[in-house]
Amino acid sequence: MKDKFFTQENCDRCGGSLNGCRTMSKFSEACICMICSDKDQQDPDYKKAVEADREQIKRGNYRFPGIRGGKV
């Protein structure tokens, strides 16, 4: 069974096509397009979100829901 991240066709945030390019939001578990990823990077809390994600990965937590949890 494939993970939904790799099979879904539309961005969780804007609904646009993922068309082979996708990433996970640093703020939530949303699978987002690169346009939404660029918007994420403009958020004032982006650096905080990246640091929290890295810290969780260092601890072995690969299922960290992001600093905003399940919110898209």
N, C-alpha and C positions, 0 to 999 in steps of 0.2 A: 504494500500500500504506500503510495507516494504522499509526501507531506503536502498539504494544501498550498503552502508557500510556493512550491514549484509548479503547481498545476493551475492555479487561479489565473483568470484572464484579465481581471480588472482591479485597479487600485482601490484599496479599502477606503481611502480618504476622498478622492475626487471622482472615482468611477471610471477614469480614463483607462485606456489600454495599457497593459504592462508590456506587450510586444517584445518579450525576451529580456527586457531590462527591469529589474525590480530590486528593492532593498527593504530591509526591516526598519521601521521608524526607530529612532533612538528614544522616543518618548513613550511608545506603547508597543503592542504586539502587532500593529498594523503592517501589512504588506503594501508598500507604496511605490509609486512611479518615481522617476528621477526628478520630475518637476516638483512633486510634493517633497522629495528629499531636499531639493534646493531651498524650498520654503522652510523646512525644518532647520536647516543650517543658519537661517536668518533669525531664528527665535533667540531671545536673550538668554534662555536657559539651555541652549544647545550644548555648550561646553560642560555644564553640570550633568546633563544627560549622558554625554559620551563618557565622562569620568566615572559615573555610577555604573554604566554598562561594563566598562573595563574592569572595575573592581569586582563586580559579580562574576565575570569570566575568570578572573584570577582565583576566585574562591571555588570555581568549578560549577557555578550556576549558569548553565547555558539556556535557561528558560526564564530569565529575568523579564518581568512584564514592562519594564521601563519606569521612569520616574512619574509618569502619569497613568500608570497601570493600563487597564484595558481600553482606556479612552482612545478613540481614533484621532 
